[in-house]
Amino acid sequence: MAPGLPSAGSERGWLAGLGRMARTTAFKLSAFYLLIFALFSGIILGYIAWNTRRLLDAQITETIETEINALAEQYRQGGLRRLVAVIERRGRQSGSFLYLLVDARGDAMTGNAILRVPAQSVSPGWSELRYNWPDEAEEVARRAKVRTFILPSGLRLFVGRDLEEQDRLRVTIRRARGFSLLLVVLMGGFGAWFVTRRVLSRVEGVATTSAAIMAGNLAERLPVTSTNDEFDRLALHLNAMLDRIGELMTGLRDLSDNVAHDLRTPLTRLRNGAEDALRKAETLEEAKAALERAIEESDNLLRIFDALQMIARAESGNLATSLKPLNLEEIVASLAELYEPLAEEAGLAFETKIETGLVAKANRELIGQAISNLIDNALKYGLKPEGGGSLAISAEKSGGQIRIAVADRGEGIPEDKRQAVVERFVRLDSSRAKPGLGLGLSLVAAIARLHGGELRLEDNATGLKAVLVLPEAAGSAGRSLAQGPALPEKGA
């Protein structure tokens, strides 16, 4: 193969790339717009050419009419002799009109051009004739626009103008139109190629990244440039979606690990208890006690699965359609009234501070469950080591948000562990001496995200303040939109 010549493989690759580009939507749209623009340009240029010819033709007609009127005036003033003299004088001027005066038999009397007059030109009117100058060969044929005028004596006067200038203008306009259309097609084709190449490169980047993600590399993200165009915005949204999917996949793996780890112990206890009862129970009372312990373990397992199911439903967003304007002050007040005796029984000073007009778009059951979980945690972990303490429930509006806070004076949660405790099955009580499943705060965080809010764990000097932040419903503050207390199931 000669050096410098493209190989057949490279040529096929180039043709394949060109074919792939021609099949893209961007190229088809560009080609369609190019065709429309070329057609529009052709129509405009054609109209300009037609209008120019029409104006030029009207100008020639007007000048011939003016010349005939002038010759007719000369004929009226001086007769045939004067008309012949004027025609001979004007015919010798450069760039003059075409003149021919013939008698009734068709013999030329005077004139500066040889007109080839057909039979239909005997009558007065306009016609386009061929002519040549007297000193030119007969084969030379020029075009002229001629007006035939019949004199009172029966003589015929032909006055015309050469159309060579009009023909040159027509050729010039035709060439300009062809060149303009060629330029439009070339520039449009280059624009279509450039746009298609740019779009195709961005799409190829998306396709490459998608292929890598489908191959299992979930850390890949779509490329984002600094142009902030529609591709960048699409890539940002897709990357956010991939981040969310990655979080869900990580949560699913963690959930599987946690379920396998945390359910092993109660299942083992349940099996061992049943085995011990089968082996050792000798009386009806012992068998009954063993069955009661098995039922209790089964209830704990059911509560775990119920909590996990509620968390999954909240995180999936399937409950978003059930969000309606809800009066939160009534829910908070009902729960405070429900838990106040339990707090006093535990030796905690109970305080409430609830504003009015707290309306948010929410699911009543989920919001009640979230607040109940926060109060349950405060009851479990809000006691001081030496005994006593307090539990404060507050609900207020702040900057378009509703803050529902449950504060205690217990040991609190170290700042570096506040993020971890909202994960499933995470408990700071490693001894598992206190009741609980490690799912309460995880459920609250999932419910907050479903409602467009968040769960904040803040320091309370000595103790913890758990704050459920929800967006306030626009234009509905102060209306009582939901009646009746919320009584969620405890135990998560």
N, C-alpha and C positions, 0 to 999 in steps of 0.2 A: 504494500500500500504506500502511495506517495506521501511524503511528510507534509503535514499541514492540512490534509484532506480529512473531513470527518468520516468516521467509520459508520458502517451500516447500523451497528448497535446504537451509537450515539444519535444517529438520525432518527431511528425508530423511537428512542427515548424522548427526543425533542418533539416528534410528532405526537407521541402519546401524551406528553405534557400539554401540548397545544390542544389536543382533543379533550383532555380533562378540563382545561380552562374554558373551552367553548361550551361545555356542558353545565357550567356553573350558572347559578341564577344571576349573579352580578353581571356576567358577560352577556347573558340573554337580555337583561334589562338595559344594559348599555347599548347593545346592538339595536334594540327596539327604539330607544330614544334617539339614537343616531339616525335611524331610518326616518323617524318622524321629523327630526330637525333638517335632514337633507331634503326631504319632500317639501317641507315648509320653505326652506331656502330656495329650492328650485321654483316654487310657485311665486315667491317674491321677485326673484331675478327675472322670471318669465314675464311677470306683470310689468316690471320696469322696462324690459326690452319692448314689449308690445306697446306700452304707453309712449315710449320714446319714438317708435316708428310712426305711431298715430299722430303725434304732435308734429313730427317732421313732414309727414304726408299732408297734414292740414296746412303747414307753412308753405309747402310747394304749391298746393292748390290755391292758396290765397295769393301768392305772388303771380301765378299764371293768370288768375282772374283779374288782378290789378293790371297786368300787362295787356291783356285783351281789351279791357275797358279803355286803356290809354290809346291803343291802336284804333279802336272803333271811333274814338273822339277825333283822331287824326283823319280818318276816312270821312267823317261827316264834315270836317272843316275844309279838307283839300281834295277830296275825291281819291280815285284810284292812284293817280300819279303821286300824290303826296304819301299815300300809304306805302307804295313800293319804295319810295325814297327813304322813308323812315325805317322800313324793314331792312333795306340794304345797309343803312348806316349802323343800325343797332346790331345787325348780324356780324359786322366786322369787329365788334368789341369782344375782348377776351372774357370768358365766363358768361357769355350772353345766353339768352334764351335760344331755343330751337325755333326757327321760322320756316314756313313753307306756304306759298300762295299758289294755288292751282286754279285753272279755269274750269269751265263746266265739263270739258272733255277729259280732264285729269292731267293736262300738260302743266308742268311747273313753269310759273311765271317769274318767280324770284324766291330766294330762300338761302339759308346757310347750311342746310343739312339735307341728306337724302333719306326720306322717311319711307318705310315699307308699309304702305297704307292698305289694310284689308278692306273688303267691300263694306263691312259693317261700320267703318269709320266715315262713310259718306254723310251720314246723318250727324247733326250736331251732338256733342256730348264729350265725355271723358273716356280715354282709352290708354292702354299701355302698349307702345309700339317699339319696334326695333328700328334703329337708324345707324348711319355712319356718316362721317364727314366727307366732303367731296374729294379730298386728297387721300382718303383711306381706301383700302381694298374692300371689295364688296363682301368678302368673307367676314370682315370685322363687323360685329353686330353689337350695338350698345342698346341699353334700355332707357326709355324716356316716358315720362307721363305727359300726355298730350291732350289739349282741349281743341275740338273742332268747332269752328265758327263759320256760319254761312252768311256772306255779305248780301246786301239787297240786290246786287247785280248778278247773283248766282255764283260768284267766286267762293272758294273754300279757303279759309285761313286756318292753318295748323300752328299752334303755339304750345311749346312744351319745355320741360326741364329735364336735364340728365339725372338719372337715378343712381349714378355711380357712387355718389357720396352717401346715399342711403344704404346702398349695398355694403360699402365699407363699414358703415356704422353697425349694420346688422351682423357682419362677420366679427367685428370687434366685440360686440355685446355677446355673441355666441361663444367666442373664445373666453371672454371674462366669466361668463356663466359656467362654462365647463371647468375652467381653472378654479373658480370659487367652490363648485361642488366637489371637485377633487380635493381641494384643501380641506373642506369640511369633513369629507370622508376620512382623509389621512389623520387630521387632528382628532376627530371623533374616535377613529380606530385606536390611535395611540392612547387617548383617554380611557377607552374601554379596556385596553390591555393593562394600563397602569392600575385602574381601579380594581380590575379582576385579580391582578397579581397581588395587590395589597390585601384584598378581602380573602383571597385564597390562602395567603400566607398566615393570616389570623385564624382561618378555619382549620388549616393544617396543624397549627399549634394546639387548638382545642382538641382536634382528633387525636393527635399524638398523646396529649395528656390524658384524654379519656381512655385510650388504649392501655396506658400505663396503670391507670386506676383500676380498670377492669382486670388487668393482670395480677392485681393484688397489692399494688403500691398505693395505699390509701393516703400517704403523705403528699402525693403529687397534687399541685394546684395549677389552675389555668393561668397562663402568662398575662400580666397586666402592664400596659405601657403608661406613659405619662400624658397621653392625648385626652383622656377622659371622654372618649367617644362611646358609642353604643356598645361596642365590643368590650371596652373596659368595664362599663356598667354591668353588662351581662356576666363577664368573668368574675366581678366582685360578688354578684349575687350567687353565682354558682359556687364560688369558693366558700362563701358563708354557708351555703347549703351543705357543701362537702365537710366543712368544719363541724356543722351540727350532726351530720351523719356519723362522722368520726367520733364525736362525743357519745352518740347513742350506741355505736358499736363498742366503744370502750366501756360504757356503762353496762352494756349487755354482757360483755366478758366478765366484768367485775361482779355483776349480779350473779352470773352462773357460778363463779368462784365462791362468792359469799353464801349463796344458797347451799352449795355443796358442803361448805364448811360449817355454816351455822345450823343447818338442819340435821347434820349428822348426829350432833349431841342429843337433841330431843328424840330423834328417831331411835337412837341407840338406847336411850333411857326407856322409851316406850317398849322396845323389844325385850330388853332385859327385865323390865317389870313384869311383862306378860310371861316371860320364861320362868322368873322366880315364882310368880303366882301359880303357874302350872306345876312347878316342882314342889313348892313348899306350902302352899295354902292347904290347910287341913280342915278349916271350918268355913262356914258360910260368911262369917264376918270378915275373915282374912281375904277371901275371894272378892267380897264386895269392895273392900278397901283397895285391893289391887285394881279392880275395874274402875273405881273412881279416879285413881291416879292415872290410869290409861286415858280416861276421858279428859282429864285436865291437860295432859300432854297433847292429846288430839286437838283440844280447843286452842292451845298455844300455836300449834301448827296451822290451824285454820285461820287464826288471826294474822299470822305471818303471811299466808297466801293472800288473804283479803287486802292487807296493807300493800303488798307488792302489786296486786292487780290494780288498786286505786292509783298507785304511783305511775304504773304503766299507762293507765288511761289518761292521767293528767299530763304526762310528758308527751304522749302521742298527739295531743291537741284535739282528740275526738269529742271532747266535751265543750269545745269553744262555742258551738252553736247554742248551748244551753245557757249562755251568759246573758242575764237580763238585769235591768236597773234594780238594785237591791238596797234597802235601808239597813246599813251595817250597825247603826247605833242600837237598834232593837236586838240584833243578834248578839252583840257584845254584852249588852245589859242582861239578856236572858242567860248567857253562859256565866257571867259574873254571879248572878243570883244562884245558879245551879252549883257553882263550885265554892261559894263563900262558906257553907257549913264544913266542907272538907278541909278548907284552909284553916279554919278556926280549930277544928279537931286536931290538925297537925301542929298547932301552936304557932301559926303564922298570922301576923297582923295583916288584915285584908283591906286594900284601898282600891277605889275606882274613880276614874275621871273621864267621863264620856261626853264629847260635844254632840250637838244636834246637827241634823242636816248632812249626815255622812252617807252619801249615795254613790255606789260604784256598780259597774256592770260585772256581775259575779254569779257563780253557781252557789246557791244557798247551802247545799249539802257539803260541798268542798270547803267553802269558807268556814262553816261551822266546825268541820273536822280539823282544819288548820289551827284555828284559835283554841280548840279543845286540846290539841296536841301540845301547844305552847304552854297552856295552863297545867297540863299533866306533868310536863317536864319541870315546871317551876315547883310543883308540889313534891316531886320526887327529889329534886336536887337543890331546892331553895332554902333548906334548913342550914343554919350555921352549925359548925362542928360542936359547939357547946350547947346547941339547942336554941329554939326561937328563930325569929327572923320576920320577914314581911313579904307580901306578894301584892304587887300593884298592877292593875290593869287600866290602860288608858287608850283612848281613841280620839284622834284630832285630825284636822285638816291643815296641810302645810304646802303651799306652792302648787296647787292643783293635784296634790296627792293626799291619800288618807293613810295615816300611820296608826296601826294597832299594835301597842307595845305591851309586853308582859315582862315585868321586872321583878327580880328576887334579890335576896341578900345572902345567897349561899356561897359556895366556893368559886362559882363562875367557871369560865372556860378560857384557858390561855389563848392569847391572840394567834399564836402560830398553829393552833389546832382547830380554830373556828371554821376553816374551810373544810377540814376533814370530817367534822361531825355531821355535816349535811349529806354525807355519802351513806349508802345503804349498809346496814349492819355494823356501823361504826359506833362503838361505845367507849367512853373514857373510863368507865368502871370495868377495868380488866378482870376483876374478880367475879363480875356478873352477880354480885350480891343483891343489887337492887333490881326490882322488876323492870322489864322493858325488853324491846326487841331490836333497838337501834335503827328503827325505821321512821320514828316520829318526825324528826327535823327534816329528813329526806323527803317525806311526804309534803311537809309544809313548803319546802323550797320548790317542789314540782308544782304545787297548786299556785304558788306565787307567780311562777313563770307562765303558767297557763293564763293567768289574769293580766299579764303584761306588767307584773310587779316584781318584787324581790324580797328575800328574807335577809335581814341584817342582824348580825349578832354583835352587840355593842357592850362595852364595859359599863358597869353600873357601880363604879367605885369599889364596893365589895359585893360581888354578885354579877349577875348577867341580865342584860336587857335584850330580849328577842323582839325584833320589830318586823311586823308584816306590812310592807309598803304596797299600796294598790293605787292605780290611777283613778281619780275622781271622775264620775260620769258627768259629761258636759251638759249644762242646762237643766239638771234635775236635782240640784241641791235643795234640801229642805222638804222633799216630798216623801211621804211614807209609802213605799212601793211594795213592801213585803211584810206581812203580818205573821205573828206567832213565833214562839221561841224555836231556836235550832237546838236539837238534842242529839248531837252526833254520838256515835258509839265510841266509848273509850277503850284504851288498851293498846294502841299502836305506838 
